[in-house]
Amino acid sequence: MTTRQYYSNWWYGIMIPLFGAVGWMIVIPFLENTTYLELPFSRIIFLASGLIIAVTSFLSPVFVVCLWLDARKLRESDAPWSPNPWLWGTIGGIAMLVGVLLSYLGPKIIVALGYLYRRHRRVGLLGDTTVAETE
């Protein structure tokens, strides 16, 4: 009897667009009301969140690669869910292109949340250990 693991740490890279969304949630109040910029440390917070947005935008290809690699890792394992890596990679690539062309984070967030939700419901985010008999 052997223990087989089907976890993958590539899902961390799939969370990149979610960090960008957090950056936007911090920036939006500053953009709507400039009196926030007069508060102490507000300029540092504004610049830090702008940096988060910029970094997550430049890491869009990493998001797509992590999406593909995580799906491939689960497909090759004995996990109860075996997503198609080419399908998820293509969907992630299209979401990245739409996001770049429209300067919009929404499509990547939808794909990331959809994949992570399905992954969590089927195998969990951190993975699991299954016991299988091998001969």
C-alpha positions, 0 to 999 in steps of 0.5 A: 500500500502506498500513499499518493499525493495529488497536490500541486502548488501551481495554484498560488500563481493562479491567485495573481489576478486576485491580488490585483483586485485587492490593489484596485480596491485600495486605489478606488477610494483615492481616485474618487475623493482626492481628500484622502491623499491629505491623510498621513501615509495615504500617498504610501498606500496609494503608491503601494497599491499602484505597484501591486496593480502594475506587478500583477499586470506584468505577471499575467503570463505567469497566471496563464502558465500556472493555470496550465501547469496546475491543470496538467499536474492534476490531470497526470495524478490520480486526483478525483478531478482531472481538468483539461490543461489545454482548455484551461490554458486557452481560457486563461490566455484569452482572458489575459488578452482581453484584459490587456486589450481592454485594460481590465482585470475582470476576465482574469478574475472570473477565470481564476475564481472559477478554476479555484472554486472548482479545484477547491470543491473537487480536490481542495486547494492544498490537495489531499493524500489518497491511499491506493494499493499498488502491486 
